């Protein structure tokens, strides 16, 4: 009888140990939506030829644009990549004399959604406090000389998240397709730089850094 009881205890311990190991992977592979591709991948491979001089004018954020974030959750040592998205993006850019003269982009933070409503509620109420700080913005602070329609440029401007403004230089990939200017960027950010505490949801923790991701399809 004692031997049978010992066998049962050993089986329970072994199964429990395996569950602790494979549990996070099952969570990642079967219960979390696969992370969206980077915004840079949205830039069309079939670029239309355009002269920089023909880009002159004011361009407005149009349909197909989105913004959001990418973060890694850590569940018992297993990384789970999460992406949130919103289509509530507005703004414009002005090109003059083959130079990006101005750019202002605004996104509605409270509208960012992932695959989990509880996660979204936490980010809105605890992390980003969207009732106080509903918008995130980027405003160009230095003109950028353009030498071709499709390229990657380093752009300097002021980003505001959670009511905190920071001067950043960010990479922006550009393209031109179907009479639309395409802009894409993945911007590394550290939460504490914007007075945001990295969320910790018990057995799931969020790393202290992530990316703000933006894809813009602009029309005249």
N, C-alpha and C positions, 0 to 999 in steps of 0.2 A: 504493500500500500504506500509506504514511504517512497519507494522507488518510482511508482507511478506519479506521485505528487511532485517529485523532483523533476521528472520528465516534463510534466505540464508547465512547471515554473520556467524551465529552460526554454521551452517553445515560446512561451509568452514573452520572455526577455528578448529572444532572438527576433521574433516578429516585430516587437516594439522597436528594437534597434533598427531593423530594416526600414520600418515606417518612418523613423526620424530622418533616415538618409534619403529615401526616395520621395518622401512627402513634398518637399519644396519643388522637386523637379516635376512631379505630377501637377502641382499648383501652377507652375510656370507653363508647362506644355499643354495642359488641358483646361485650365480655368481662367487663364489670362489671355486676352486677345493678343494676337501677334502684333508687335510694334509696327507702326506705319513706317514706310520708307522715308528717307531723308528728303527735305524739300528740294535739295539740289538735283535729285533724281527726276524731278518733275520738269526740269528744263529739257525741252525737246531736243532729241538727237538730230532731227531734221530741221536745222536752222535755216531760216530764209535770209538771203543776202540783203543787207541794208547798209547804207552809208550813214556814218555817225551824224553828218549834217542833216540827214532826213529825220533824225530823232528829235529835232528842235521842237519845243512846245511844252505844254502842260499835259501830263498823263495822270489818269485817275485809276485808283484801285477798282478792278472790275470783278465780274463773276469768275469763279474758279480759284479765287484767292483764299488763303487760310493762314492761321498762325496758331501757336500753341507751345507745348513744352515736351521735352524728353528727359526722363529721369530713370535711375536704376533703383528699384526696391531690392533689399537684401533680406531673404527669408532663410534663416539658418545657414548662412554662407552661400546660398544660391542667388545669383543675380537674376532679376526679372525686370526687363526693360518695359517701361510704360510710356505711351504717348497720349497727349491730350490735344484736342483740336477745336477751333472755332472758325466759322466763316464770317463772323462779325468783325471784319477788318475794313478800315477806311483810310483815306489819305491820298496824297498826290506827290508827284515829283515834277521838277521843271528842268528841262535841258535847254541850254543856250550857248551858242558859240562853242559847240563840241565839249561842253562842260556840264556836269550835273551841278546845277546851281543851288537847288533846294530839294528837300525831301522831308515829308512828315507822315508818319505811319501811326495809326491808333488801333488798338484791339480791345475788345470787351472781355476782360479777364473772367468775369462771372459766367460767361457763356462757354468757357472751355470745358469739354467733356472727354472722359476716358470711357473705358468699358464698365466702370463700377461707380454707381451713384454715391455710395458711402464714401469712397475715396474723394469724389468730386466735392461732396459736402464738406469734408474735412479741409480740403485745400481752400475752398471759398471762405469758410467761417474761421478756421484756426490759423492757417498758414498765410494766405494772401489777404484776408479780411476785405473781401470785395465790396462789402457794404460801405466801407470807408474809402477804399481805393479801387474803383470800378474799372479804371483804364490803365493800360500799359502803353507807352509811347516811345517812338524813336524819332529824333529830329536831327537832321544833318547839320553839322557845325562848320565844316570845311568843304569848299567846292572840290569836285573830283574831275580831272581831265579825262575825257573818254577817247580812246584811240581805236576802238572797234566795237561793233554791236554785241558780239558774243565774247565774253572774257570774264575774268575774276578780278575784282578791284577791292582794295582795302579802303574802307569808308569810315570816317570819324564823325561821331555824333553823340548826343546825349540820350541815354536810355533811362526811362522812368518806370520802375516797378515798385509796388507797395508804397508809393508816395516818395520814394528815394530816387534821386537823379545821380547817374554816374556817366562820366565821359568814357566812351569805349571806341576802339578801332576794331571793326568787324569785317570779315570777308563776305563779299556779295558776288554771287555768280549771276551773270546776265545772259539773256538770250532774246531773240526776236523771232516770232512765229505767228502766222495768221494775222498779221498787222497788230500784234500785241507785243509790248515789252514785257519780258519775264525776268523777275528778280527772285533769288532764293538765298537764304542764309541760315546757318546753324550757329548760334551765338553762345559760347560757353559762359555760364554765370555761376557764381558761388552765392548760395542763399543768404549768408550772413552779411554780404556786401549790401544787400537791400533790406536788412533788418527782418529777414524771414528765417524762422527756425525750421530746420529740416524735420519733417514730420516723423514721428515714431508711433506706429500703431500696434504696440504690443509685440507680437511675433514677427511683424514686418517693419523694417526700418528703411527710410529713404536716405540715400547718400546726400552729402552736404553740398552737392553741386549738380548741375544739369545743363540743359541747353534750351534756349528760346529759339523756336524754329518758325520761319516765315517763308511763305511762297506767295508772290504777287503776280497777278496777271493784269497789266495796265493798258487802258485804252485812252485815246484822245477824246 
